Amino acid sequence: MPPPTPPADDAVHSESFLHSLMRRQFTLSATCATAFLVVLLGVPLLNYFAPALMATRVGGFTLSWLILGVLFFPFVWIISWLFIRRSIALEDDEVKSVKR
């Protein structure tokens, strides 16, 4: 059974609405991906260019292992949480702007 077609005056499902929402969500996705990649690629670069700094002991761990083994997982969770919250807010903003 084909999905129902929205009414002709349904601005929320219009092409311009979806295009605008997808553009804003792409920007959000690119920002989150950039933050993730900065940390993911930054740690090996710091290990290479600043080995003394990364060998510093913090709480029984070297800074390198503290970042990779302890802080990286919560960092990814925070990025995911922010992405979901902001994505929902973007959708709500778009719907409000169309309904005005």
C-alpha positions as CSV (number, residue, x, y, z in Angstrom):
1,M,0.0,0.0,0.0
2,P,1.6,3.4,-1.0
3,P,2.0,6.0,1.7
4,P,-0.7,8.6,1.9
5,T,0.0,11.9,0.1
6,P,-0.1,15.0,2.2
7,P,-2.7,17.6,1.5
8,A,-1.8,20.3,-1.0
9,D,-1.7,23.0,1.6
10,D,0.5,21.0,4.0
11,A,3.6,23.3,4.3
12,V,5.3,21.1,6.8
13,H,5.8,18.4,4.2
14,S,6.7,20.7,1.3
15,E,10.0,20.4,-0.6
16,S,11.2,23.8,0.6
17,F,10.6,22.8,4.3
18,L,12.4,19.5,3.9
19,H,15.3,21.2,2.0
20,S,15.8,23.8,4.7
21,L,15.6,21.2,7.5
22,M,18.1,18.9,5.7
23,R,20.5,21.8,5.1
24,R,20.4,22.8,8.8
25,Q,20.8,19.2,9.9
26,F,23.7,18.7,7.6
27,T,25.4,21.7,9.2
28,L,24.8,20.2,12.6
29,S,26.1,16.8,11.5
30,A,29.2,18.4,10.0
31,T,29.9,20.3,13.2
32,C,29.5,17.2,15.4
33,A,31.7,15.1,13.0
34,T,34.4,17.8,13.1
35,A,34.4,17.8,16.9
36,F,34.7,14.1,16.9
37,L,37.5,14.0,14.3
38,V,39.5,16.8,16.1
39,V,39.7,14.6,19.2
40,L,40.1,11.3,17.3
41,L,43.0,12.7,15.2
42,G,44.3,15.2,17.8
43,V,45.3,12.6,20.4
44,P,47.7,10.7,18.0
45,L,49.1,14.1,16.8
46,L,49.6,15.2,20.4
47,N,51.4,11.9,21.1
48,Y,53.7,12.5,18.2
49,F,54.4,16.2,18.6
50,A,54.2,16.5,22.4
51,P,55.1,13.1,23.9
52,A,56.3,14.6,27.2
53,L,52.9,16.3,27.7
54,M,51.0,13.2,26.8
55,A,53.2,11.1,29.2
56,T,52.2,13.3,32.1
57,R,50.5,11.3,34.9
58,V,46.9,12.4,35.8
59,G,45.0,10.3,38.3
60,G,47.2,7.3,37.8
61,F,46.9,7.4,34.0
62,T,49.1,9.0,31.4
63,L,47.3,11.9,29.8
64,S,47.1,9.9,26.6
65,W,45.4,6.9,28.2
66,L,43.2,9.2,30.3
67,I,41.9,10.8,27.1
68,L,41.6,7.5,25.1
69,G,40.5,5.1,27.9
70,V,38.4,7.3,30.2
71,L,37.3,10.5,28.6
72,F,36.8,9.5,25.0
73,F,33.6,7.5,25.5
74,P,31.8,10.2,27.6
75,F,32.9,12.7,24.9
76,V,31.2,10.7,22.2
77,W,28.1,10.4,24.4
78,I,28.0,14.2,24.9
79,I,28.3,14.8,21.2
80,S,25.5,12.3,20.5
81,W,23.3,13.9,23.2
82,L,23.9,17.4,21.9
83,F,23.3,16.2,18.3
84,I,19.9,14.6,19.2
85,R,18.8,17.6,21.3
86,R,19.8,20.1,18.6
87,S,18.3,18.1,15.8
88,I,14.9,17.9,17.6
89,A,15.1,21.7,18.3
90,L,15.9,22.3,14.6
91,E,12.8,20.3,13.6
92,D,10.6,22.1,16.1
93,D,11.9,25.5,14.9
94,E,11.2,24.6,11.2
95,V,7.7,23.5,12.0
96,K,7.0,26.7,14.0
97,S,8.3,28.9,11.2
98,V,6.1,27.1,8.7
99,K,3.0,27.3,10.9
100,R,3.3,31.1,11.4
